[in-house]
Each structure stands twice: as C-alpha cells, then as structure tokens.
Amino acid sequence: YLTMPINQQYMIDRYLQPLLKEKFGPSTNSGIIVWLRDWTKDKMIAFSDPSAEYDRSNIQVTQRFPDFFDDWILSVALIKTPSTVWDASLIKNMVVLVLTVLLLLGALVFMFITAQQERLLAERQAGFLANVTHELKTPLAVMQAAGENLADGRVKDKERLKSYGTHIFNESIRLRKMIEKLLDVARADAHSSLIEPKPVLLNELLEGYLADHRPYIENRGFTLETSIARQLPVTMIDTGSFETILGNLIENAIKYSGDKKYIHTSLSHQDKHVLLSIEDHGLGIPKKSINHIFEKFYRVEDALTAHTKGHGLGLSIVKYLVEQNGGSIQ
C-alpha cells in the first residue's frame, strides 16, 4: 500500500481555478459556464466565470471524478447554442464585409472623381497653351509687319507713320500685359510673390487708378461711376498688388459686359475692414460655375466667352494676391 497526503485547497487555488478560467474564460465570450462542486458538502470549489450564478436547471452536462475525488462533480451549462454562436459570428462577418465593400466603393468613387478632375485640368492646360501661343504670335506678327514696312522706308505719309507707330505701341502693351500675367501665375505657383505691404489710403489709390484709366474705360463706351467713402482707415497693402487686382477685375467687367456697358467701383468700411466692390451689368455667372471661377485655367463656357479672348488666369491671380495681402474675395 502506498499512501500520500493531498492538499486539496492548494490544488484548487493554484491549478483547477486558473485552468478553468484559462480554458473557458467569461461566459459572454465562450457561451459555456463550468462549475466544480463537492456534492457531499454542497460546496462550490471552482468555476470558470465568477459572475455567473449556479442554477441546477441550466446544467446540461455533468461528469463525476473517479477514485480520490469521487465526491467532486463537474457541471457544465451552455448559455449559447452553437447555432447562436454561429449566427453572431455570421452577423459580425457580414458587418465587416459590408464595411469593406463600402470602403472599396468610396475609394473607387474618389479615384474616379480625381481622374475626372485631372482630365479637366489637362484639357484646360492644353486649351490655355494653344490660346497663349496664338495670342503671343498675333501681336508679334503685327509688330513684325509694321516694323518691316517702316524699316524698308516704304511708308512716307505722316498719318500712316503714326498709324504704324500706334499699332506697334498698342501691340507691345498687349504683349507686356500677357507676359506680366504669365509671370504672376508662375510666381503664384512658386509662392514667390514679393509682397511689400505699406500703410496706404485705398481711396487715394483707387482715385489715382481711375484717373489714369478713365479715358480708356469711357472710350470703350462704358459709364463709370464711383462711390468712395472719405473716412477710411489706413490699410496695409502692397500697392502693386492692388493695381493688379483692380486691373484684372475691371478688365473682366469690360470683356464680359456685352451691350450693358456700366461699371461701378465702391470703397467702404465695416469695423476694421475696407470693402472694395466692382459691379457691372454683364451676363453674370451661372450658379453651378461660381465655385470654380477662381480656379486656374477655368472659363465659363457660353456664347460670349467663346468669342472673347482670355486664359482663365485673371481671377486666380486676383484671389492669390488678395489672400497674400491678408484679404478675402467672393
């Protein structure tokens, strides 16, 4: 005979109880509750889930221990049937699958929209390049022809000499404006515009600009009206930028006004802000296009713009310069 003492409490605390928790864990995850009972003492020895109450009516499987531990009983309750567990797993997988499909669809939509925008930008750039090439060639051709006639000495009449000189002068100004606009765009793209703000009164700048350009505007058949507040605060702004902004906006008003030749410029102030407004009675802009007018190369497609020279750069330059000087435009 071989006899040995067994420390039951040590075996329960250090082995059986941790083993049940490790193998089965919380019943909410496994769907199984396991109890180890001493039926002779009606005492619970170990359990897999301490939060679950023992209920004899829920017991579905029992197993007695042999030999030394024949007074112990292992009781098992299944709180989730395999089909319930499978259903929960199926629902979880379906949710993950639906989210994955939605993510893929979103990625495809994003790629499609991005590709469309890239295509539109490429088309605008191609149109811009063709436009600029044509517009650069035109003044150069006029200047070359006029210069050739003058150089050959074929023009003797004073009126014709003056006419040729005027042509060369006007075309050179037109060429200079185009080059300046292209340089402005290049500087904006490179974020290298040299902004040198200084304290000025915008009413004086606006009046000076209009005084210089009023003959040109009125010779184009426009009625020019102004509303300028006299008590304006001093504004920090780059004067070159202000003239470029004003020139582009008035140039647009002249090009797209059609038969209603009217321009109204106004300066006012609200609190610490000075408001510059350029108004014309042109054809206007469709609502669907308003959000795009400050984009580079964008032009509203209609009958008027189709016969009006332009590159879709003016308003993008204006927006850039306004923001560089701490303002906003709409």
C-alpha positions in Angstrom: 0.0 0.0 0.0 1.2 3.5 -0.8 -0.4 6.4 1.0 0.2 10.1 0.3 -1.5 13.3 1.7 -3.0 15.7 -0.9 -3.5 19.4 -0.2 -6.9 19.9 -1.9 -7.1 23.7 -1.4 -3.6 24.2 -2.9 -4.6 22.1 -6.0 -7.9 24.0 -6.4 -6.4 27.5 -5.9 -3.2 27.1 -7.9 -4.3 24.7 -10.6 -8.0 24.0 -11.1 -9.4 27.5 -10.8 -6.8 29.2 -13.1 -7.2 26.3 -15.6 -11.0 26.7 -15.8 -10.6 30.5 -16.4 -7.9 30.0 -19.0 -9.7 27.3 -20.9 -13.2 28.8 -20.9 -13.0 32.4 -19.8 -16.0 34.7 -19.5 -19.3 33.1 -20.4 -20.2 36.1 -22.7 -17.4 35.1 -25.0 -17.4 31.3 -24.8 -21.1 30.7 -24.2 -20.1 28.0 -21.6 -20.1 28.0 -17.8 -18.2 25.3 -15.9 -18.5 24.7 -12.1 -16.7 22.2 -9.9 -18.8 21.2 -6.9 -18.3 19.0 -3.9 -21.7 17.3 -3.8 -21.2 15.8 -0.3 -20.6 19.3 1.2 -22.8 21.1 -1.3 -19.9 23.5 -1.8 -18.7 25.2 -4.9 -15.0 24.6 -5.3 -14.0 26.3 -8.6 -15.7 28.0 -11.6 -14.9 29.4 -15.0 -16.9 32.6 -14.6 -17.2 34.1 -11.1 -20.0 36.4 -12.3 -22.4 33.6 -13.3 -24.7 32.2 -10.6 -25.1 28.4 -10.3 -28.5 27.2 -11.4 -29.2 23.5 -11.4 -31.9 23.8 -14.0 -29.4 25.2 -16.6 -27.0 22.3 -16.2 -26.7 20.3 -19.4 -23.6 18.1 -18.8 -22.3 16.6 -15.6 -19.1 14.5 -15.0 -18.0 12.8 -11.8 -14.4 12.4 -10.8 -13.1 8.9 -10.1 -11.2 7.4 -7.1 -9.7 10.0 -4.8 -12.1 12.8 -5.9 -15.3 10.8 -6.3 -17.2 13.4 -4.3 -16.5 16.1 -6.9 -18.8 16.8 -9.8 -18.0 18.9 -12.9 -21.2 20.7 -14.1 -21.5 22.5 -17.5 -24.1 24.9 -18.7 -24.3 26.0 -22.4 -25.8 29.5 -22.4 -25.3 29.8 -26.2 -26.1 27.1 -28.6 -23.6 26.5 -31.5 -26.2 28.0 -33.9 -26.4 31.2 -31.8 -22.7 31.5 -31.7 -22.6 30.9 -35.5 -25.3 33.5 -36.0 -23.3 36.1 -34.0 -20.2 35.2 -36.0 -22.1 35.5 -39.2 -23.5 38.9 -38.4 -20.1 40.1 -37.3 -18.5 38.9 -40.6 -21.3 40.4 -42.6 -20.8 43.8 -41.0 -17.1 43.6 -41.7 -17.8 42.6 -45.3 -20.3 45.4 -45.8 -17.9 48.0 -44.4 -15.1 46.7 -46.6 -17.3 46.9 -49.7 -18.3 50.4 -48.8 -14.6 51.4 -48.3 -13.7 49.9 -51.7 -16.7 51.8 -53.4 -15.6 55.0 -51.7 -12.0 54.5 -52.9 -13.3 53.8 -56.5 -15.5 56.9 -56.4 -12.6 59.0 -55.1 -10.3 57.7 -57.8 -12.9 58.4 -60.5 -13.5 62.0 -59.3 -9.7 62.6 -59.1 -9.2 61.2 -62.6 -12.0 63.4 -63.9 -10.5 66.5 -62.3 -7.1 65.6 -63.7 -8.6 65.2 -67.1 -10.4 68.5 -66.9 -7.2 70.3 -65.7 -5.2 68.7 -68.5 -7.8 69.9 -71.1 -7.8 73.4 -69.6 -4.0 73.5 -69.7 -3.9 72.3 -73.3 -6.5 74.9 -74.3 -4.6 77.6 -72.4 -1.3 76.6 -74.1 -3.0 76.8 -77.5 -4.6 80.1 -76.6 -1.4 81.7 -75.3 0.6 80.6 -78.3 -1.9 82.1 -80.6 -2.1 85.4 -78.7 1.6 85.7 -78.4 2.0 85.2 -82.1 -0.6 87.8 -83.1 1.0 90.9 -81.6 4.4 89.7 -82.7 3.2 89.3 -86.3 1.6 92.8 -86.3 4.7 94.4 -84.8 6.9 92.5 -87.3 4.9 93.5 -90.3 4.7 97.2 -89.2 8.4 97.2 -88.3 9.3 95.7 -91.7 7.3 98.4 -93.6 9.0 101.1 -91.6 12.4 99.6 -92.0 12.1 99.4 -95.7 11.2 103.0 -96.0 8.0 102.3 -97.9 5.9 104.4 -95.6 6.3 108.2 -96.2 3.0 109.6 -95.3 2.9 111.1 -91.7 -0.6 109.7 -91.0 0.5 106.2 -92.0 3.7 106.5 -90.0 1.6 107.5 -86.9 -0.8 104.6 -87.6 2.1 102.1 -87.8 3.6 103.5 -84.6 0.3 103.3 -82.8 -0.1 99.6 -83.9 3.4 98.8 -82.6 2.8 100.6 -79.3 -0.6 99.0 -78.7 0.5 95.5 -79.5 3.6 95.9 -77.3 1.4 96.9 -74.4 -0.8 94.0 -75.1 2.2 91.7 -75.2 3.6 93.1 -72.0 0.3 92.5 -70.2 0.2 88.9 -71.3 3.8 88.3 -70.2 3.1 90.0 -66.8 0.0 87.8 -66.3 2.1 84.7 -67.1 4.8 85.8 -64.7 2.2 86.4 -62.0 0.9 82.9 -62.4 4.4 81.5 -62.3 5.1 83.4 -59.1 1.8 82.3 -57.5 2.7 78.6 -58.4 6.1 79.0 -56.8 4.8 81.0 -53.8 7.4 83.6 -54.5 5.4 86.8 -55.0 7.3 89.7 -53.5 4.6 91.4 -51.3 5.8 94.6 -49.7 2.8 96.0 -47.7 2.9 99.5 -46.5 0.3 101.8 -44.9 -1.9 103.5 -47.6 -5.3 105.0 -48.0 -7.1 102.9 -50.6 -9.4 105.8 -51.6 -6.3 107.6 -52.9 -5.0 104.5 -54.7 -8.4 103.9 -56.3 -8.9 107.5 -57.4 -5.4 107.6 -58.9 -6.0 104.4 -60.8 -9.4 105.6 -62.2 -7.9 108.9 -63.1 -5.3 107.2 -65.2 -7.7 104.7 -66.8 -11.0 106.6 -67.1 -10.3 107.7 -70.7 -9.6 104.1 -71.7 -12.7 102.8 -70.0 -15.0 105.5 -71.3 -13.6 105.2 -74.8 -14.8 101.6 -74.8 -18.3 103.0 -74.3 -18.7 102.4 -70.6 -20.3 104.6 -67.9 -18.0 104.7 -64.9 -19.4 105.5 -61.5 -17.7 105.6 -58.2 -18.7 105.6 -54.5 -15.8 106.2 -52.3 -16.0 106.7 -48.5 -13.8 109.6 -47.3 -13.1 108.4 -43.8 -11.3 105.1 -44.5 -8.8 103.6 -42.1 -5.2 103.2 -43.2 -4.7 99.8 -44.8 -1.5 97.7 -45.0 -1.3 96.5 -48.7 1.2 96.1 -51.5 0.3 98.9 -54.0 1.5 96.8 -57.0 -0.8 94.0 -55.9 -3.7 96.4 -55.6 -3.3 97.8 -59.1 -3.1 94.2 -60.5 -6.2 93.2 -58.6 -8.1 96.3 -59.7 -6.9 96.0 -63.3 -7.9 92.4 -63.7 -11.4 92.9 -62.2 -12.1 96.0 -64.4 -10.7 94.2 -67.4 -13.1 91.3 -66.8 -16.0 93.8 -66.5 -15.1 95.3 -69.8 -14.7 92.0 -71.6 -17.9 90.3 -70.4 -20.4 93.2 -70.2 -22.0 92.7 -73.6 -24.3 95.6 -74.5 -24.8 96.9 -71.0 -21.7 99.0 -70.6 -21.7 100.0 -66.9 -19.0 99.8 -64.2 -19.4 100.9 -60.6 -16.5 100.9 -58.2 -17.1 101.5 -54.5 -15.0 101.6 -51.3 -16.5 101.4 -47.9 -15.5 100.0 -44.5 -17.1 97.9 -41.8 -15.4 97.8 -38.4 -11.7 97.3 -39.2 -12.2 96.0 -42.8 -12.1 98.0 -46.0 -14.5 96.7 -48.7 -13.7 97.1 -52.4 -16.6 96.3 -54.8 -16.5 96.1 -58.6 -20.0 96.0 -60.2 -21.0 95.5 -63.8 -24.3 94.8 -65.7 -22.9 91.9 -67.7 -24.3 88.5 -68.4 -23.4 87.2 -64.9 -22.2 83.7 -63.9 -24.3 80.5 -63.7 -24.7 79.3 -60.1 -23.0 76.0 -61.0 -19.9 77.8 -62.1 -19.5 80.3 -59.2 -17.4 77.8 -57.1 -14.9 77.4 -59.9 -14.3 80.9 -61.2 -11.1 81.3 -59.0 -9.6 78.0 -60.4 -6.6 78.4 -62.7 -7.5 77.9 -66.4 -11.3 77.8 -65.7 -13.6 79.7 -68.0 -17.4 79.7 -68.1 -18.4 78.2 -71.4 -21.1 80.3 -73.1 -21.6 82.2 -76.4 -19.8 85.3 -75.1 -16.7 83.7 -73.7 -16.3 81.6 -76.9 -15.7 84.8 -78.8 -13.8 86.7 -76.0 -10.0 86.3 -75.6 -9.0 85.0 -72.2 -6.9 82.4 -70.5 -8.8 81.7 -67.3 -6.0 83.1 -65.2 -7.2 86.6 -64.2 -9.4 85.7 -61.2 -7.0 83.0 -59.9 -4.2 85.7 -59.8 -6.6 88.2 -58.1 -7.5 85.6 -55.4 -3.9 84.8 -54.8 -2.9 88.4 -54.4 -5.9 89.3 -52.3 -5.0 86.4 -49.9 -1.3 87.3 -49.9 -2.3 90.8 -48.7 -4.5 89.3 -45.9 -7.8 89.8 -47.5 -10.6 87.7 -48.9 -12.7 87.7 -52.2 -16.0 86.5 -53.3 
